[in-house]
Amino acid sequence: MYTFTTIKNLQADLLAGKITSIQLVEESIKAIEDKRHLNAFLEVFSTSALAQAKLVDEKIKAKTAGKLAGVVIGLKDNICYKGHKVSCSSKILEGFESLYSSTVVERLLAEDAIIIGRLNCDEFAMGSSNENSAFGKVLNPLNEKTVPGGSSGGSAVAVAANLCHVTLGSDTGGSIRQPASFTGTVGLKPTYGRISRWGLIAYASSFDQIGPITKTVEDAALLLEIMAGTDEYDTTSSQKAVGHYVNDLTENKKYKVAYLKECVESNGLDPEVKKQTLAALDKMKNDGHTITAVDFPYLDFLVPTYYVLTTAEASSNLSRFDGVHFGYRSPNATDLESTYKKSRSEGFGKEVKRRIMLGTFVLSAGYYDAYYSKAQKVRNKIRQKTREILSQHDFIVTPSTPGTAFEFGKNSADPIKMYLEDIFTVQANIVGCPAISVPNGIHSNGLPIGLQIMGRDFEEGNLLNLANQI
């Protein structure tokens, strides 16, 4: 059995003939089967993965292989791959086969990556625990009684349990960073527009970003370098030049780091998470970085602002799944109206229906100004304050989550309690800035703790560099 450490080491072993791409895929397929009870993968693309591995091995022999040759990658089940199924872990899209590949998939394949399968997630990326999938919950391999985080729970578990080398997730309010924190992996949400969203099935279009979950910061940097850049299919993608993120990791820069007092001193923060966060800040200070405590008066407004705006966008985005244009059609429908009503009520899960209804409510004529317009104004205030802090400091540091992975069912009866799991991560999506979660020690309960770093727009090079130093 090959032990994966980093992409760099893997490719050295491939070039030296110690392992082949076909063997790597076969080992991955076996590992997925052996740990099938974790429910991380909804489908394994065995045939296409082995065919791609054969081509990659030929390229390695011919010395024409790309930067990701032999790297086995899993996709969150909301990222399109031509000729393969994609369902957003929802009954409403069960059996749907994608007609085209997302831009990120095309860029990974162009560098000879091997896509092994699609990964379980909260339905339509709505959730913080991976308990909302129509195809069953995902188990955290570090403690199977606890959640892996969400919505990219399957993506984090696949890396943590060594089912594949790296994975892609999507992050609308922490859906990469929170599961990374809960599984002891590295999760990167790039700046909004840094990576094309073409081929990502939308939840909230002004918040969504694709990003990698990896074992190391170096691997996250390489994946970002390959996937980033402008895309003619996505008008929100940035035309800013893509950095040499992997090479930037060699720099030994010293930074000005701010931490949000309201986050670190919050009563809702687990005492051990607080202790580890302060220890990480002390270590940064000892390493020569400047550490400053700053006030952020809008902490209590982050989650309400996020949920008003994302549910509004979800209400609009998910209207296309109606039993006529796309998706599941109820066999009990008798006319057009019952087709819409029955198909959507039977096809969507409880949490998705809750968010669609919330979104429809805040967009309705009598409440638009009171909720949606007000939330947009608060979003602007949050952006201004965050960017003001980042104009005086290079980074903002917080815990990734208020605690470690919680047990199944603990928060599922109370949606508000579940939504508050995102309190530290939603800020980066509201603002659009890049953020990363890196492992930051182990709790006395045996579960990992995460540290979140937020940076300035499009300065992922510095963000990855500090993350790598930590």
Helices and strands as residue ranges (DSSP letters): H 7-15, H 21-34, G 36-38, E 41-44, H 46-61, E 72-76, G 91-93, H 103-110, E 114-119, G 123-125, H 153-160, E 166-171, H 177-183, E 186-189, E 209-214, H 217-227, H 245-248, E 256-260, H 261-264, H 271-286, E 290-294, H 299-317, G 318-320, H 336-347, H 350-363, I 368-373, H 374-392, E 395-399, H 415-419, G 420-422, H 426-431, E 435-442, E 448-455, H 460-469
